């Protein structure tokens, strides 16, 4: 239980620190980061830590790029969704879990012996 609480509290501290860093970004970066967060959370499954790691990497990239005075769209490109999708590659989403669940349920039910079909007379 102690390890669980330490993880939850540590994760919360990490998230608050990330949010403070994001709030310190220039306005255009804050807008894009906020929209990216909203978009990426739609694809998160489980505890979301894989998405937090992605967002932390993006945040670091944004901090460096803002320091170099680059436009945020020079960093992400005009297709911000594609930028996000490229970073989400390899993560498990709810859609992936639902697909796996459907396939597992169908396979299980097909493997169960059931009543034989009756022929029409």
VMD Tcl script that draws the C-alpha trace (Angstrom):
set ca {
  {0.00 0.00 0.00}
  {2.85 2.36 0.79}
  {4.38 1.85 -2.67}
  {1.00 2.53 -4.28}
  {0.54 5.77 -2.33}
  {4.09 6.88 -3.07}
  {3.51 6.27 -6.78}
  {0.23 8.20 -6.82}
  {1.68 11.13 -4.87}
  {4.85 11.12 -6.97}
  {2.81 11.08 -10.17}
  {0.72 13.99 -8.92}
  {3.84 16.00 -8.08}
  {5.29 15.22 -11.50}
  {2.08 16.33 -13.20}
  {1.89 19.59 -11.22}
  {5.52 20.34 -12.06}
  {4.82 19.71 -15.75}
  {1.78 21.98 -15.65}
  {3.86 24.75 -14.06}
  {6.48 24.36 -16.81}
  {3.77 24.43 -19.49}
  {2.27 27.60 -18.00}
  {5.67 29.28 -18.31}
  {5.76 28.69 -22.09}
  {5.00 31.51 -24.53}
  {1.32 31.89 -25.42}
  {1.43 30.05 -28.78}
  {3.21 27.07 -27.20}
  {0.75 27.00 -24.29}
  {-2.18 26.92 -26.70}
  {-0.76 24.09 -28.79}
  {0.38 22.12 -25.73}
  {-3.09 22.41 -24.17}
  {-4.79 21.26 -27.36}
  {-2.32 18.40 -27.72}
  {-3.02 17.26 -24.15}
  {-6.73 17.24 -24.82}
  {-6.24 15.28 -28.04}
  {-3.80 12.74 -26.59}
  {-5.88 11.95 -23.50}
  {-8.61 10.64 -25.81}
  {-6.29 7.80 -26.76}
  {-4.95 6.93 -23.33}
  {-5.70 3.66 -21.61}
  {-4.61 2.24 -18.30}
  {-2.97 4.61 -15.85}
  {-2.01 7.11 -18.57}
  {1.65 7.16 -17.64}
  {2.69 6.44 -21.24}
  {0.88 9.60 -22.33}
  {2.40 11.58 -19.45}
  {5.86 10.48 -20.64}
  {5.03 11.60 -24.19}
  {3.73 14.94 -22.95}
  {6.85 15.43 -20.85}
  {9.02 14.85 -23.93}
  {6.91 17.30 -25.94}
  {7.12 19.82 -23.12}
  {10.91 19.58 -23.11}
  {10.98 19.99 -26.91}
  {8.71 23.04 -26.62}
  {10.88 24.60 -23.90}
  {14.02 24.21 -25.99}
  {12.31 25.42 -29.17}
  {10.75 28.42 -27.43}
  {14.19 29.28 -26.08}
  {15.45 29.26 -29.66}
  {12.57 31.59 -30.58}
  {11.06 29.12 -33.05}
  {7.40 29.31 -33.90}
  {5.47 26.42 -32.36}
  {4.16 25.39 -35.79}
  {7.74 25.27 -37.06}
  {8.24 22.57 -34.41}
  {5.02 20.60 -34.86}
  {4.23 21.37 -38.47}
  {0.82 22.61 -39.61}
  {-0.75 19.17 -38.95}
  {-0.56 19.11 -35.17}
  {-2.71 15.94 -35.06}
  {-0.14 14.11 -37.19}
  {2.60 15.34 -34.82}
  {0.61 13.86 -31.91}
  {-0.19 10.64 -33.74}
  {3.49 10.08 -34.49}
  {4.26 10.31 -30.78}
  {1.37 8.03 -29.80}
  {2.62 5.24 -32.06}
  {3.27 2.17 -29.94}
  {1.08 3.18 -27.02}
  {-2.02 1.21 -26.12}
  {-5.29 3.07 -26.51}
  {-8.78 2.27 -25.35}
  {-9.61 1.47 -28.96}
  {-6.85 -1.15 -28.96}
  {-8.20 -2.62 -25.74}
  {-11.77 -2.70 -27.09}
  {-10.61 -4.40 -30.28}
  {-8.67 -7.02 -28.33}
  {-11.64 -7.57 -26.04}
  {-14.00 -8.07 -28.97}
  {-11.67 -10.54 -30.64}
  {-11.12 -12.41 -27.38}
  {-14.87 -12.61 -26.67}
  {-15.67 -13.89 -30.16}
  {-12.90 -16.50 -30.00}
  {-14.04 -17.67 -26.57}
  {-17.68 -17.96 -27.59}
  {-16.87 -19.76 -30.83}
  {-14.73 -22.25 -28.93}
  {-17.56 -23.11 -26.52}
  {-19.69 -26.07 -27.49}
  {-23.21 -24.92 -28.13}
  {-26.45 -26.40 -29.35}
  {-26.24 -27.80 -32.83}
  {-28.27 -26.14 -35.51}
  {-31.53 -27.90 -36.22}
  {-32.44 -28.60 -39.76}
  {-35.66 -27.16 -41.04}
  {-38.35 -29.72 -41.86}
}
mol new
graphics top color blue
foreach p $ca { graphics top sphere $p radius 0.5 }
foreach p [lrange $ca 0 end-1] q [lrange $ca 1 end] { graphics top cylinder $p $q radius 0.2 }
display resetview
